[in-house]
C-alpha cells in the first residue's frame, strides 16, 4: 500500500526547510535587501513559485490517483 502522498510530504517538508534556510541565510548576509523593491518582488515571486509548484504537484497526484481507478 504505497501512498503517493508520502514522497510528496517528504519532498516538500525537507525541501521547504532547505528552501527556508537558504532564504534566511540570504537575508542575514545581506544578499536579499528587503528595503529594495526589486528584492522584495523577487522574494515574493520565488516563495509564490515554490507554493505554486507544490500545489500543481498535488493536483497531478490527485488526478493520477483518480484516473487509476479502484484498487
C-alpha positions as CSV (number, residue, x, y, z in Angstrom):
1,X,0.0,0.0,0.0
2,X,2.3,2.8,-1.3
3,X,0.8,6.2,-0.9
4,X,1.9,8.9,-3.4
5,X,1.5,11.4,-0.6
6,X,4.4,10.1,1.5
7,X,7.1,11.2,-1.0
8,X,5.2,14.5,-1.6
9,X,5.2,15.3,2.1
10,X,8.8,14.3,2.4
11,X,9.9,16.3,-0.7
12,X,8.1,19.5,0.3
13,X,8.9,19.3,4.0
14,X,12.6,18.6,3.7
15,X,12.9,20.8,0.6
16,X,10.9,23.5,2.2
17,X,13.2,23.5,5.2
18,X,16.2,23.8,2.9
19,X,14.5,26.5,0.9
20,X,13.6,28.5,4.1
21,X,17.1,28.1,5.4
22,X,18.5,29.4,2.2
23,X,16.2,32.4,2.2
24,X,17.1,33.2,5.8
25,X,20.8,32.9,5.1
26,X,20.3,35.3,2.1
27,X,18.5,37.8,4.3
28,X,21.1,37.5,7.1
29,X,24.2,38.1,4.9
30,X,22.5,40.9,3.0
31,X,22.2,39.2,-0.4
32,X,18.5,39.9,-0.2
33,X,17.7,43.5,0.8
34,X,14.1,43.9,1.9
35,X,14.4,47.7,1.5
36,X,14.8,47.3,-2.2
37,X,11.5,46.9,-4.1
38,X,13.1,44.6,-6.7
39,X,14.4,42.3,-4.0
40,X,11.0,42.2,-2.2
41,X,9.3,41.4,-5.5
42,X,11.8,38.7,-6.3
43,X,11.4,37.1,-2.9
44,X,7.6,37.1,-3.2
45,X,7.8,35.5,-6.7
46,X,10.3,32.8,-5.5
47,X,8.1,31.9,-2.5
48,X,4.9,32.0,-4.5
49,X,6.6,29.8,-7.2
50,X,7.5,27.2,-4.5
51,X,3.9,27.0,-3.3
52,X,2.5,27.1,-6.8
53,X,4.8,24.2,-7.8
54,X,3.8,22.2,-4.7
55,X,0.1,22.9,-5.4
56,X,0.5,21.8,-9.1
57,X,2.3,18.7,-8.0
58,X,-0.6,17.9,-5.6
59,X,-3.1,18.4,-8.4
60,X,-1.2,15.9,-10.6
61,X,-1.1,13.4,-7.7
62,X,-4.9,13.8,-7.2
63,X,-5.6,13.4,-11.0
64,X,-3.3,10.4,-11.3
65,X,-4.9,8.7,-8.3
66,X,-8.4,9.4,-9.6
67,X,-7.6,8.0,-13.1
68,X,-6.0,4.8,-11.8
69,X,-9.4,3.5,-10.6
70,X,-10.3,1.5,-7.6
71,X,-7.7,-1.0,-6.2
